[in-house]
Amino acid sequence: MANTSLRKASLQSMEAEIESLLKSLESLKDDASDESRKTLKVLKANAESALKHSRHLLSDAYERSQSQNP
């Protein structure tokens, strides 16, 4: 149970960091050159993918915690 709580907290922290990164990337986009915009687009896609994966892991951790505590 403690591992599940720790994992959930870690995933939530990671999600917050990724969301912050996405906001930062969006603010940089306006001042970027064309080449930099391409790089920012790739970085944004990677961050969104990581966020999706994190949310999937968080969902799994929640389901496991619910099945352990009926």
N, C-alpha and C positions, 0 to 999 in steps of 0.2 A: 504494500500500500504506500509506504514512504517513497519507494522508487517511482511509483506512478505519479505521485504529487510532485516530486522533483522533476520528473520528465515533463509533466504538464507545464510547470513553471518555466522550465528551460525553453520549451517550444513557444510559449507565449512571449517570452523575452526575445526569442529569435524572430518571431513574427513582427514585433514592434520595431526591431532593427531593420527588417526588410521593408516595412512600410515607410520608415523614415528614409531609407535609401531611395525608394521609389519617388517620394516627394522631392528629394534633393535632385534626382535625375531630371524630373519634370521642370524644376526651376532652372537648371543649367541649359536645358534644350534651347531656350529662346536666344541665348547669347552665343551659341555654338556654331562653328563652321559646318559645312555640309559633311565633311569627313567625320567630325566629332559627333554630329547628329546620328550618323550611322552607328558609331560605337555606342552612343547612349541608347539607341534603340535595342542593340544586342544586350547591353547591360540590363535594360529594363525588362526584356523578355526573360533573361536568366533570373532576375530577382522575382518576377511574377511566378516563374516555374518553381522556385525555391519556396515561395509563400504558399503555393498550392500544395506542394509536398508537405510542408510543415503543418498545414491545416489537416491534411489527411492523417498524418501521424498523431496529431492532437485528438482527432476524432477516434482513432484506434485506441489511444490511451484512455479516453473517456469511456468508451465501450467496455474495455477491460476492467476498469474500475467499477463500472456498474454491474458487471457479471460477477465480480468478486464480493460485492456487497448487495445481495438481493433484498 
